[in-house]
Amino acid sequence: MALTGRAPLLVLLGTALVVARPGWGAFWAWLALSAALVALDVALAASPRALSVHRAPLPAVRLGEPVTAELLVANTGRRRVRGVLRDAWQPSAGARRDRHRLDLPPGERARLGTVLVPTRRGDRLADRVTVRCAGPLGLAARQRSLPLPGRLRVLPPFSSRRHLPSRLARLRELDGRSAVQHRGQGTEFDSLREYVDGDDVRSIDWRATARRDAVVVRTWRPERDRRVVLVLDASRTAAARLGGGPGGLEVRLDAAIEAALLTAALAARAGDRVDLLAHDRRVRARVRGGSRAGLLPGLVEALAGLEPSLVEADWDAVATEVRSMARRRALVVLLTALDASVLDSGLVAVLEQLAARHTVVLAAVDDPALARLARSRADAEQVYAAAAAETAAAEREATAALLTRLGVEVVHASPDELAPALADRYLALKAAGRL
């Protein structure tokens, strides 16, 4: 039983009685009257057990996209149901207006919708619905919570897909489907054409030139069916908070997922085979390269529920997994942090081993807060903060230089720019024949 919004009327009535006829008699009379009215209201209220509630299944949605969670409510009792129903979702599901007015005659049905705008990836859950059936006087109500589990699968937003058309146009140039051709070691021979200013002299075909009156060069197209292995660091470094995202903040892992999805989509369209591995101290997600049509949905589904773990990464285990996935030369893209602390955990030795057999790219997201701190120098406190930010930036550049000397390609950018920057580096490596 629960009191409703009209219960304060009883208090006003009692106050009036006590003022009109002071004394304990008036007080006890008011108390008895109130109890009788409340008991009568509860007795006449419909039972919440008379309601049959069913939840409609929800489709998967991308992070930040709205979806309506529907409930089908039926009155199976003999009394009219008036009251309120609350559809309880966890806060990160982003439920809006989850309380619904009920006015159902016996035998009638109603469809109630709760708009959800999720703020986190993964499975957003509903536990139960709570029904409050008010009596005809509106003084009290009967309340009951009904277990009614629900699940909303929230996929990564893949907002970086807006960069895909421009990169695909560049890929078509590399692939020889437009007039531009490229030369590079390890690419497939395409055709011969006359030399023009700017061509690499190493591409001159001297035998064909001897048979003609003009200098002739070879053109090449990038090989297909290359191997691309995307490795996502899901350890504690991936839990660092950055600016942006639907909820105002996103973790480093979210930016890494965006970059991995764009690179995977581009590589799949290029005819390369893409594998993905998410790892901390164990394998958290794994996707083996499949058909081009099914690759991206498989990656999105595998990464939807991935959350960073507050543990140190086991880089030796990562290297073992990569060697088992790519026995031939491949492009290995490691998405992690470009911090000296990460490199001190054993990553340098692992990168050196991998670079001896594969083309290795380390992609890292920069924290926009450091750039903002470095620009703010209005007072002494901000000057000290700017100095610390500049020191962190210098250490990051020194770390990048160290990795470059080891033969590792380094890409680092802000959360919004990391995905297109990594895609551009992939296209550059493919044009150079380094895959």
Phi, psi and chi 1 to 4 in degrees:
 res  aa     phi    psi   chi1   chi2   chi3   chi4
   1 MET       -  143.7 -176.7 -173.4   73.9      -
   2 ALA  -143.9  142.7      -      -      -      -
   3 LEU   -78.5  148.5  -63.9  178.5      -      -
   4 THR  -106.9 -171.6   65.7      -      -      -
   5 GLY   -68.1  -17.1      -      -      -      -
   6 ARG   -88.1   -3.5  -64.4 -174.5 -177.2  178.8
   7 ALA   -58.1  -35.3      -      -      -      -
   8 PRO   -59.0  -19.1  -27.7   35.6      -      -
   9 LEU   -63.0  -34.2  -67.1  176.1      -      -
  10 LEU   -64.9  -37.4  -67.2  176.7      -      -
  11 VAL   -64.4  -42.9  177.7      -      -      -
  12 LEU   -63.6  -40.5  -67.3  177.0      -      -
  13 LEU   -62.9  -44.4  177.4   59.6      -      -
  14 GLY   -63.9  -40.5      -      -      -      -
  15 THR   -61.5  -40.4  -56.5      -      -      -
  16 ALA   -64.4  -40.1      -      -      -      -
  17 LEU   -65.8  -42.4  -72.7  173.3      -      -
  18 VAL   -66.4  -38.9  172.1      -      -      -
  19 VAL   -67.7  -40.7  170.7      -      -      -
  20 ALA   -69.6  -41.3      -      -      -      -
  21 ARG  -132.6   85.0  -61.6 -177.1   61.2 -176.1
  22 PRO   -62.5  148.5  -18.7   30.9      -      -
  23 GLY   130.6  166.1      -      -      -      -
  24 TRP   -67.1  -28.2  -74.1  104.3      -      -
  25 GLY   -62.2  -44.7      -      -      -      -
  26 ALA   -65.6  -38.0      -      -      -      -
  27 PHE   -63.2  -46.8  172.2   75.8      -      -
  28 TRP   -67.6  -33.2  -70.5  115.1      -      -
  29 ALA   -64.0  -43.8      -      -      -      -
  30 TRP   -63.9  -40.6  165.9   77.4      -      -
  31 LEU   -63.6  -42.1 -170.1   59.8      -      -
  32 ALA   -65.9  -41.5      -      -      -      -
  33 LEU   -63.5  -42.9  176.9   61.4      -      -
  34 SER   -61.9  -46.1  -59.9      -      -      -
  35 ALA   -62.3  -38.8      -      -      -      -
  36 ALA   -66.0  -43.4      -      -      -      -
  37 LEU   -65.3  -41.4  -70.1  175.8      -      -
  38 VAL   -64.8  -45.4  169.1      -      -      -
  39 ALA   -61.6  -40.1      -      -      -      -
  40 LEU   -64.9  -41.5  177.4   62.7      -      -
  41 ASP   -64.7  -41.2 -151.3   25.1      -      -
  42 VAL   -66.7  -39.8  170.7      -      -      -
  43 ALA   -65.3  -34.0      -      -      -      -
  44 LEU   -86.6  -12.0  -64.6  177.6      -      -
  45 ALA   -71.1  147.5      -      -      -      -
  46 ALA   -69.4  151.0      -      -      -      -
  47 SER   -81.0  133.6  172.6      -      -      -
  48 PRO   -60.6  -23.3  -21.5   32.4      -      -
  49 ARG   -69.2  -14.6  -61.2  178.7 -175.8  -86.5
  50 ALA   -77.7   -9.3      -      -      -      -
  51 LEU   -91.5  133.7  -73.5 -178.6      -      -
  52 SER  -107.9  120.8  173.4      -      -      -
  53 VAL  -120.6  129.0 -173.7      -      -      -
  54 HIS  -127.3  142.6  -62.9  -80.4      -      -
  55 ARG  -104.7  130.1 -172.3 -176.4  -62.1  -81.5
  56 ALA   -77.8  140.7      -      -      -      -
  57 PRO   -64.7  148.7   21.6  -31.3      -      -
  58 LEU  -108.0  139.3  -73.7  169.7      -      -
  59 PRO   -76.7  159.0   30.1  -34.6      -      -
  60 ALA   -69.3  143.0      -      -      -      -
  61 VAL  -131.2  159.9  -62.6      -      -      -
  62 ARG   -83.1  154.1  -65.5 -166.1 -179.5  -83.7
  63 LEU   -56.7  129.5  179.9   64.0      -      -
  64 GLY    90.5  -11.7      -      -      -      -
  65 GLU   -85.6  138.7  -67.5 -178.2   -5.9      -
  66 PRO   -78.7  149.7   27.8  -32.8      -      -
  67 VAL  -147.7  150.4   64.4      -      -      -
  68 THR  -105.0  120.6  -60.0      -      -      -
  69 ALA   -88.5  119.3      -      -      -      -
  70 GLU  -105.0  140.8  -67.7 -172.0  -19.6      -
  71 LEU  -119.7  135.6  -63.8  175.1      -      -
  72 LEU  -104.0  112.5 -177.1   60.5      -      -
  73 VAL  -110.4  128.6 -176.1      -      -      -
  74 ALA  -125.4  137.0      -      -      -      -
  75 ASN   -93.9  106.1 -176.5    2.9      -      -
  76 THR   -96.1    1.5   61.3      -      -      -
  77 GLY   -92.0 -169.8      -      -      -      -
  78 ARG  -103.1   -5.8  -63.0 -179.8  179.5  180.0
  79 ARG  -111.8  153.3  -63.9 -178.9 -179.0  178.7
  80 ARG   -70.4  134.6 -169.1 -177.6 -167.0   94.5
  81 VAL  -100.0  117.5  174.9      -      -      -
  82 ARG  -122.6  132.3  -66.8 -175.3  178.0   89.7
  83 GLY   165.5 -149.1      -      -      -      -
  84 VAL  -134.7  141.4  178.8      -      -      -
  85 LEU  -121.9  132.4 -178.9  145.3      -      -
  86 ARG  -115.8  125.9  179.0  176.1 -177.8  -96.2
  87 ASP   -96.3  107.1 -170.8    8.6      -      -
  88 ALA   -91.0  112.0      -      -      -      -
  89 TRP  -112.9  155.7  -73.5   83.6      -      -
  90 GLN   -66.3  152.1   62.4 -174.9  114.7      -
  91 PRO   -55.5  -37.0  -26.2   34.6      -      -
  92 SER   -70.9   -8.4   55.7      -      -      -
  93 ALA   -73.7  -18.5      -      -      -      -
  94 GLY    69.6   42.6      -      -      -      -
  95 ALA   -67.9  133.9      -      -      -      -
  96 ARG  -119.4  129.7  -60.8  179.4  178.3  178.7
  97 ARG    54.9   61.4  -61.7 -179.9 -178.8  177.8
  98 ASP   -85.9    1.9   57.1   -7.7      -      -
  99 ARG  -105.1  130.2  -71.6  171.7  171.9   81.0
 100 HIS  -126.0  136.0  -52.7  -81.6      -      -
 101 ARG   -74.5  139.4  -69.5  -73.3  177.7 -177.8
 102 LEU  -116.3  135.1  -71.7  177.0      -      -
 103 ASP  -151.8   84.9 -170.2   -1.3      -      -
 104 LEU  -118.0  117.5  -77.9  179.4      -      -
 105 PRO   -68.4  163.2  -16.9   29.8      -      -
 106 PRO   -56.6  135.2  -23.9   33.6      -      -
 107 GLY    80.9   -2.4      -      -      -      -
 108 GLU   -90.9  160.9  -66.6  -69.6  -30.7      -
 109 ARG  -126.8  157.7  -63.3 -176.8  177.6 -176.4
 110 ALA  -144.9  147.4      -      -      -      -
 111 ARG  -110.9  120.7 -169.7  179.4  -63.5  -87.4
 112 LEU  -111.9  137.0  -51.9  176.2      -      -
 113 GLY  -122.2  133.0      -      -      -      -
 114 THR  -114.2  121.2  -58.6      -      -      -
 115 VAL   -79.0  127.4  176.8      -      -      -
 116 LEU  -114.0  131.0  -54.4  176.6      -      -
 117 VAL  -125.7   89.4 -175.7      -      -      -
 118 PRO   -65.1  147.0   22.3  -31.8      -      -
 119 THR  -112.9    0.8   58.2      -      -      -
 120 ARG  -142.1  152.0  -70.2 -175.7   61.3 -175.4
 121 ARG   -73.1  171.4  -68.6  179.4  -69.3  102.3
 122 GLY    96.1 -161.9      -      -      -      -
 123 ASP   -90.1  117.0  -68.7  -24.2      -      -
 124 ARG   -97.6  129.5  -53.9  -62.2  102.8 -161.2
 125 LEU  -114.1  147.7  -55.5  176.4      -      -
 126 ALA  -113.4  140.9      -      -      -      -
 127 ASP  -101.5  -47.0 -179.1   39.9      -      -
 128 ARG  -160.8  170.9   60.9 -168.3   63.6 -155.0
 129 VAL  -118.4  144.7  -63.8      -      -      -
 130 THR  -114.6  127.0  -59.4      -      -      -
 131 VAL  -113.9  131.4  179.5      -      -      -
 132 ARG  -122.8  112.4  176.8  177.0  -68.4 -177.7
 133 CYS  -100.1  114.2  -61.5      -      -      -
 134 ALA   -83.9  150.6      -      -      -      -
 135 GLY   -78.7  169.6      -      -      -      -
 136 PRO   -64.0  -27.2   21.5  -32.0      -      -
 137 LEU   -81.8  -16.0  -59.7  178.6      -      -
 138 GLY    73.0   18.7      -      -      -      -
 139 LEU   -91.7  -32.3  -60.9  175.4      -      -
 140 ALA  -145.3  168.5      -      -      -      -
 141 ALA  -149.1  159.7      -      -      -      -
 142 ARG  -105.1  132.0  -58.3  170.1   69.6  177.5
 143 GLN  -126.8  143.8 -179.5  171.2  -54.7      -
 144 ARG  -154.5  140.6 -178.8  178.8  179.5 -129.5
 145 SER  -100.6  129.5  -67.4      -      -      -
 146 LEU  -108.4  122.2  -50.1  172.5      -      -
 147 PRO   -61.2  122.7  -19.9   32.2      -      -
 148 LEU  -150.0   77.9 -166.9   67.4      -      -
 149 PRO   -63.1  145.7   20.4  -28.8      -      -
 150 GLY  -143.5  158.8      -      -      -      -
 151 ARG  -143.1  132.6 -176.8 -179.9   76.1  108.9
 152 LEU  -119.1  119.6  172.7   64.2      -      -
 153 ARG   -86.4  116.9 -174.4   72.9  166.0  174.1
 154 VAL  -106.0  118.0 -176.2      -      -      -
 155 LEU   -92.6  160.4  -53.5  176.5      -      -
 156 PRO   -57.2  147.3  -23.5   33.1      -      -
 157 PRO   -70.1  -29.2   23.9  -33.6      -      -
 158 PHE    50.5   48.0 -165.5   21.7      -      -
 159 SER   -68.7  -18.3   56.1      -      -      -
 160 SER   -75.1   -2.0   59.9      -      -      -
 161 ARG   -63.9  -16.6   63.3 -179.2  177.5  -88.5
 162 ARG   -65.1  -20.2   66.7 -177.7 -177.2  -84.8
 163 HIS   -85.6   -7.3  -58.8  -69.7      -      -
 164 LEU   -67.7  -44.6 -169.0   56.8      -      -
 165 PRO   -57.5  -43.5  -26.0   35.8      -      -
 166 SER   -66.3  -36.7   60.4      -      -      -
 167 ARG   -72.5  -32.9  -88.0   64.5 -173.7  180.0
 168 LEU   -66.9  -34.7  -71.1  177.2      -      -
 169 ALA   -63.5  -41.6      -      -      -      -
 170 ARG   -66.7  -34.5  -67.1  172.6   56.7 -174.8
 171 LEU   -65.6  -38.2 -179.9   63.1      -      -
 172 ARG   -64.6  -33.7  -75.3 -169.3  -69.7  -90.3
 173 GLU   -64.0  -44.2  -67.2 -179.3   -2.7      -
 174 LEU   -63.8  -33.6  -68.8  178.1      -      -
 175 ASP   -80.8   -3.2 -156.7   25.9      -      -
 176 GLY    86.1    8.5      -      -      -      -
 177 ARG   -85.5   -0.8  -80.9  174.4  -89.5  179.2
 178 SER  -127.8 -175.7   65.1      -      -      -
 179 ALA   -71.8  -17.3      -      -      -      -
 180 VAL   -81.1  132.1 -179.5      -      -      -
 181 GLN  -124.5  155.7  -60.4  -72.5  -18.8      -
 182 HIS  -129.1  151.9  -68.0  -96.4      -      -
 183 ARG  -109.9  142.8  175.2 -165.8  175.7  -82.7
 184 GLY  -172.8  150.3      -      -      -      -
 185 GLN   -66.3  133.9 -179.5 -178.9    1.6      -
 186 GLY    85.6   11.7      -      -      -      -
 187 THR  -102.7  168.6   55.6      -      -      -
 188 GLU   -88.3  138.4  -63.2  176.4   -8.9      -
 189 PHE   -66.3  136.2  172.6   75.3      -      -
 190 ASP  -112.7  -58.4 -178.5   69.3      -      -
 191 SER  -165.4  178.8   60.4      -      -      -
 192 LEU  -113.6  146.2  -62.8  172.0      -      -
 193 ARG  -151.8  168.8   62.5  169.1  173.1   80.9
 194 GLU   -72.5  149.4  -69.7 -171.9    5.1      -
 195 TYR   -70.5  138.4  175.9   87.1      -      -
 196 VAL  -128.1  158.9  -64.1      -      -      -
 197 ASP   -57.2  133.0  -69.7  -19.5      -      -
 198 GLY   103.8  -15.5      -      -      -      -
 199 ASP   -69.4  148.6  -77.4  -21.2      -      -
 200 ASP   -71.6  126.3 -167.8  -25.3      -      -
 201 VAL   -64.9  -21.0  -64.8      -      -      -
 202 ARG   -70.5  -14.1  -68.6  174.7  -63.9  177.9
 203 SER   -89.9    2.7   62.9      -      -      -
 204 ILE   -69.1  132.3  -62.9  175.7      -      -
 205 ASP   -96.7  103.0 -171.4  -39.3      -      -
 206 TRP   -72.4  -30.7  -65.3  107.1      -      -
 207 ARG   -66.9  -46.0  -68.8 -174.4  179.1 -178.6
 208 ALA   -66.8  -33.8      -      -      -      -
 209 THR   -65.2  -36.7  -61.3      -      -      -
 210 ALA   -67.1  -26.4      -      -      -      -
 211 ARG   -87.7   -6.1  -65.8 -166.8  -63.7  -92.6
 212 ARG  -124.8  176.2  -58.1 -173.5 -175.8 -176.1
 213 ASP   -94.5    1.8  -64.8  -27.4      -      -
 214 ALA  -131.8  158.5      -      -      -      -
 215 VAL   -73.9  134.0  178.9      -      -      -
 216 VAL  -119.5  138.2  177.1      -      -      -
 217 VAL  -120.2  154.6  -64.9      -      -      -
 218 ARG   -87.1  144.0  -56.8 -174.7 -172.8   95.1
 219 THR  -114.4  151.9   59.5      -      -      -
 220 TRP  -131.7  157.9  -51.0   80.6      -      -
 221 ARG  -127.7  146.8   67.2  176.0   60.7 -169.4
 222 PRO   -62.0  145.0  -21.3   32.3      -      -
 223 GLU   -68.9  150.7  -64.6 -179.9    2.3      -
 224 ARG  -100.9  175.9  -70.4  179.3  171.3  -90.5
 225 ASP    60.1   35.3 -162.4   25.6      -      -
 226 ARG   -79.6  166.2  -60.6  -65.4   91.2 -171.9
 227 ARG  -105.9  128.1 -163.3   67.1  172.5  -92.9
 228 VAL  -123.5  122.4  178.6      -      -      -
 229 VAL  -115.0  117.0 -179.3      -      -      -
 230 LEU   -99.3  124.3  -58.8  171.5      -      -
 231 VAL  -118.0  118.3 -178.2      -      -      -
 232 LEU  -101.8  126.0  -89.2   70.6      -      -
 233 ASP   -78.9  114.9  177.0   11.0      -      -
 234 ALA  -108.0   21.9      -      -      -      -
 235 SER   -85.7 -163.5   65.9      -      -      -
 236 ARG   -64.2  -29.8   64.2  171.4 -176.0   83.6
 237 THR   -65.0  -26.2   58.2      -      -      -
 238 ALA   -76.1   -7.9      -      -      -      -
 239 ALA   -90.6    0.2      -      -      -      -
 240 ALA   -62.8  135.5      -      -      -      -
 241 ARG   -84.1  134.6  -67.7  -76.4 -178.8  175.8
 242 LEU  -126.2  163.9  -52.4  171.5      -      -
 243 GLY   -74.4  156.4      -      -      -      -
 244 GLY   101.3 -174.0      -      -      -      -
 245 GLY    89.3  161.5      -      -      -      -
 246 PRO   -59.7  -32.7  -21.2   31.8      -      -
 247 GLY   -93.3   10.0      -      -      -      -
 248 GLY    92.7  -23.4      -      -      -      -
 249 LEU  -135.9  149.3  -71.9  174.5      -      -
 250 GLU  -140.0  155.1   64.0  177.4   -6.8      -
 251 VAL   -88.6  163.1  -63.2      -      -      -
 252 ARG   -58.3  -32.5  179.3  176.9  -81.9  134.8
 253 LEU   -61.5  -34.3 -177.5   60.6      -      -
 254 ASP   -62.7  -43.5  -66.5  -33.9      -      -
 255 ALA   -65.5  -36.4      -      -      -      -
 256 ALA   -65.7  -39.2      -      -      -      -
 257 ILE   -63.3  -42.0  -71.2  175.3      -      -
 258 GLU   -59.5  -46.0  -76.9  -70.2  -42.0      -
 259 ALA   -64.7  -39.9      -      -      -      -
 260 ALA   -65.2  -40.4      -      -      -      -
 261 LEU   -66.2  -43.3  -69.4  176.7      -      -
 262 LEU   -65.6  -43.7 -179.0   61.5      -      -
 263 THR   -65.0  -39.8  -56.0      -      -      -
 264 ALA   -64.5  -43.2      -      -      -      -
 265 ALA   -62.9  -40.7      -      -      -      -
 266 LEU   -68.2  -44.2 -172.5   59.6      -      -
 267 ALA   -65.9  -37.4      -      -      -      -
 268 ALA   -64.5  -39.6      -      -      -      -
 269 ARG   -68.8  -24.4  -66.2  -67.9  -68.1  -90.0
 270 ALA   -81.0   -4.0      -      -      -      -
 271 GLY    88.9    9.3      -      -      -      -
 272 ASP   -87.2  156.5  -65.5  -24.3      -      -
 273 ARG   -92.9  128.8  178.2  174.1  175.8  176.5
 274 VAL  -115.0  128.4 -178.7      -      -      -
 275 ASP  -119.2  149.2  -63.2  -31.9      -      -
 276 LEU  -129.8  141.9 -179.8  135.5      -      -
 277 LEU  -139.0  126.2  175.5   72.0      -      -
 278 ALA  -111.9  129.1      -      -      -      -
 279 HIS  -146.8  143.5 -158.3  -73.9      -      -
 280 ASP  -125.1  -89.4   42.9   43.0      -      -
 281 ARG  -102.9   -5.0  -60.2 -159.9   67.5   81.4
 282 ARG  -150.4  169.7   59.3 -177.7  179.2   86.0
 283 VAL   -73.8  121.3  175.9      -      -      -
 284 ARG   -97.8  -27.9  -60.0  -74.3  -56.6  -76.9
 285 ALA  -158.0  144.5      -      -      -      -
 286 ARG  -146.8  132.8 -171.2 -160.2  -56.0  -90.8
 287 VAL  -133.0  120.8  177.3      -      -      -
 288 ARG   -88.2  142.9  -68.1  -76.5 -171.2  176.8
 289 GLY   -59.0  127.3      -      -      -      -
 290 GLY  -123.2 -146.1      -      -      -      -
 291 SER   -69.7  155.3   63.0      -      -      -
 292 ARG   -63.2  -36.5 -171.4  173.5   74.8  177.1
 293 ALA   -69.8  -33.8      -      -      -      -
 294 GLY   -95.7   -4.3      -      -      -      -
 295 LEU   -67.1  -53.1  173.9   63.7      -      -
 296 LEU   -63.6  -45.9 -160.6   57.2      -      -
 297 PRO   -58.2  -37.1  -24.7   34.8      -      -
 298 GLY   -66.1  -40.2      -      -      -      -
 299 LEU   -66.2  -44.5  -68.7  176.5      -      -
 300 VAL   -61.6  -42.7  168.6      -      -      -
 301 GLU   -67.1  -40.2 -178.3   65.8   25.9      -
 302 ALA   -68.6  -31.5      -      -      -      -
 303 LEU   -93.4   -6.2  -63.1  174.9      -      -
 304 ALA   -59.2  -46.5      -      -      -      -
 305 GLY   -96.3   10.8      -      -      -      -
 306 LEU   -75.4  125.0 -176.8   64.1      -      -
 307 GLU  -127.9  145.8  -63.2  -70.5  -14.0      -
 308 PRO   -67.9  145.5   22.4  -31.4      -      -
 309 SER  -105.3  142.2  -60.1      -      -      -
 310 LEU   -84.8   60.0  -60.3 -178.6      -      -
 311 VAL  -135.3  162.9  -63.2      -      -      -
 312 GLU   -77.1  144.8  -65.0  -71.0  -16.3      -
 313 ALA   -74.3  144.4      -      -      -      -
 314 ASP   -99.4   91.9 -173.5  -12.6      -      -
 315 TRP   -70.8  -29.9  -64.9  114.2      -      -
 316 ASP   -63.8  -39.9  -69.3  -28.4      -      -
 317 ALA   -66.0  -36.5      -      -      -      -
 318 VAL   -61.9  -45.2  170.7      -      -      -
 319 ALA   -61.3  -39.4      -      -      -      -
 320 THR   -63.0  -43.4  -58.3      -      -      -
 321 GLU   -64.2  -40.7  -67.4  -70.7  -17.8      -
 322 VAL   -64.8  -42.1  170.3      -      -      -
 323 ARG   -63.2  -35.1  -75.0 -167.4  -70.5  -93.8
 324 SER   -73.3  -28.3   65.5      -      -      -
 325 MET   -84.9  -31.6  -63.5  174.6   71.1      -
 326 ALA  -128.5   93.9      -      -      -      -
 327 ARG   -83.1  -24.3  -60.4 -171.7 -179.1  -82.2
 328 ARG  -100.4  173.9  -64.4 -173.7  -58.8  169.3
 329 ARG   -61.4  136.2 -174.7  170.8 -176.6   82.2
 330 ALA  -146.9  169.0      -      -      -      -
 331 LEU   -93.8  117.0  171.2   64.3      -      -
 332 VAL  -107.1  117.4  178.7      -      -      -
 333 VAL  -108.4  116.3  179.6      -      -      -
 334 LEU  -106.2  117.1  176.0   59.6      -      -
 335 LEU  -101.0  104.8  -65.6  117.9      -      -
 336 THR  -149.5 -165.3 -175.8      -      -      -
 337 ALA   -94.2  145.5      -      -      -      -
 338 LEU   -98.0   66.0 -170.7   60.3      -      -
 339 ASP  -120.1  148.4  -64.1  -26.9      -      -
 340 ALA   -63.4  -32.4      -      -      -      -
 341 SER   -65.0  -36.0   61.2      -      -      -
 342 VAL   -67.6  -41.4  175.9      -      -      -
 343 LEU   -68.2  -31.4  -59.0 -178.4      -      -
 344 ASP   -69.8  -15.0  -68.5  -19.0      -      -
 345 SER   -82.6    7.8   63.1      -      -      -
 346 GLY   107.7    4.1      -      -      -      -
 347 LEU   -70.5  -32.8  179.9   57.3      -      -
 348 VAL   -60.4  -46.8  172.0      -      -      -
 349 ALA   -62.6  -39.1      -      -      -      -
 350 VAL   -66.7  -43.0  169.1      -      -      -
 351 LEU   -63.1  -37.6  -71.1  174.7      -      -
 352 GLU   -64.7  -39.2 -167.5  171.6    8.1      -
 353 GLN   -65.8  -44.7  -64.6  172.7   12.8      -
 354 LEU   -68.3  -37.3  -68.0  176.0      -      -
 355 ALA   -67.0  -22.1      -      -      -      -
 356 ALA   -70.7  -23.7      -      -      -      -
 357 ARG  -115.4  -23.5  -62.5 -172.7   55.7 -175.0
 358 HIS  -131.3  167.0  -53.2  -72.7      -      -
 359 THR   -85.2  119.4  -59.0      -      -      -
 360 VAL  -114.3  132.4  179.2      -      -      -
 361 VAL  -122.6  128.2  175.7      -      -      -
 362 LEU  -105.2  119.8 -172.8  143.8      -      -
 363 ALA  -112.3  129.0      -      -      -      -
 364 ALA  -136.5  148.1      -      -      -      -
 365 VAL   -98.1  135.0   58.9      -      -      -
 366 ASP   -87.7  145.0  -63.7  -24.2      -      -
 367 ASP   -80.8  118.0 -169.8  -11.2      -      -
 368 PRO   -61.8  -23.4  -19.3   30.8      -      -
 369 ALA   -63.2  -34.0      -      -      -      -
 370 LEU   -66.1  -39.5  -68.4  178.9      -      -
 371 ALA   -65.4  -38.8      -      -      -      -
 372 ARG   -66.1  -41.2  -70.4 -166.0  -62.6  -91.7
 373 LEU   -63.7  -38.6  -71.1  174.3      -      -
 374 ALA   -66.6  -25.4      -      -      -      -
 375 ARG   -88.7  -17.6  -66.4 -168.0  -60.1  -94.4
 376 SER   -92.9  115.4  -58.6      -      -      -
 377 ARG  -141.7   42.7  -54.2 -175.6 -177.9 -172.5
 378 ALA   -75.9  -32.8      -      -      -      -
 379 ASP  -138.7 -177.8   51.3   33.3      -      -
 380 ALA   -63.6  -40.4      -      -      -      -
 381 GLU   -62.6  -42.2 -176.9  177.9   -6.9      -
 382 GLN   -68.8  -31.5  -68.5 -174.4    3.5      -
 383 VAL   -64.9  -42.6  168.8      -      -      -
 384 TYR   -63.2  -41.6  -79.8  112.9      -      -
 385 ALA   -64.5  -39.3      -      -      -      -
 386 ALA   -64.2  -39.1      -      -      -      -
 387 ALA   -63.3  -41.7      -      -      -      -
 388 ALA   -64.0  -39.8      -      -      -      -
 389 ALA   -65.7  -40.6      -      -      -      -
 390 GLU   -64.2  -37.8  -66.9  -74.8    0.3      -
 391 THR   -63.6  -43.5  -59.8      -      -      -
 392 ALA   -62.6  -39.4      -      -      -      -
 393 ALA   -65.8  -39.6      -      -      -      -
 394 ALA   -64.9  -40.7      -      -      -      -
 395 GLU   -63.8  -37.4  -69.3  177.9   -9.0      -
 396 ARG   -64.7  -42.1 -177.2  178.8   58.9 -143.4
 397 GLU   -66.9  -37.0  -65.5  -59.6  -29.7      -
 398 ALA   -64.9  -39.6      -      -      -      -
 399 THR   -64.4  -41.9  -57.6      -      -      -
 400 ALA   -62.5  -39.5      -      -      -      -
 401 ALA   -65.0  -38.7      -      -      -      -
 402 LEU   -62.3  -45.0  170.2   62.9      -      -
 403 LEU   -66.8  -36.2  -64.9  179.1      -      -
 404 THR   -63.4  -38.8  -58.7      -      -      -
 405 ARG   -63.9  -27.2  -69.2 -165.8  -63.9  -89.7
 406 LEU   -82.4   -0.6  -64.3  177.4      -      -
 407 GLY    91.6   16.0      -      -      -      -
 408 VAL  -100.7  129.9  176.9      -      -      -
 409 GLU   -76.4  133.2  -61.4  -83.0  -22.9      -
 410 VAL  -117.7  129.3  178.3      -      -      -
 411 VAL  -128.0  122.0  178.1      -      -      -
 412 HIS  -139.7  139.3   62.6   93.3      -      -
 413 ALA  -159.9  175.9      -      -      -      -
 414 SER   -68.5  165.5   64.2      -      -      -
 415 PRO   -54.6  -38.3  -26.9   34.1      -      -
 416 ASP   -77.1  -22.8  -67.5  -26.1      -      -
 417 GLU  -103.4   -8.6  -62.9  -62.0  -33.1      -
 418 LEU   -65.5  -44.5  179.4   62.0      -      -
 419 ALA   -59.7  -53.1      -      -      -      -
 420 PRO   -65.4  -31.8   19.2  -30.7      -      -
 421 ALA   -65.8  -41.4      -      -      -      -
 422 LEU   -67.7  -38.4 -179.0   56.8      -      -
 423 ALA   -63.3  -40.0      -      -      -      -
 424 ASP   -65.0  -38.3  -69.9  -19.1      -      -
 425 ARG   -66.3  -38.0 -175.1   60.1   58.8   91.0
 426 TYR   -59.9  -45.5  165.5   78.7      -      -
 427 LEU   -65.1  -38.6  -70.2  172.8      -      -
 428 ALA   -63.8  -43.1      -      -      -      -
 429 LEU   -65.2  -37.5  -68.3  172.8      -      -
 430 LYS   -69.1  -38.8 -159.6  168.2 -173.1   63.4
 431 ALA   -65.6  -33.6      -      -      -      -
 432 ALA   -82.2   -2.7      -      -      -      -
 433 GLY    71.9   27.2      -      -      -      -
 434 ARG   -96.0    8.1  -66.3 -175.9   56.3 -169.4
 435 LEU   -93.6      -  -61.0 -169.5      -      -
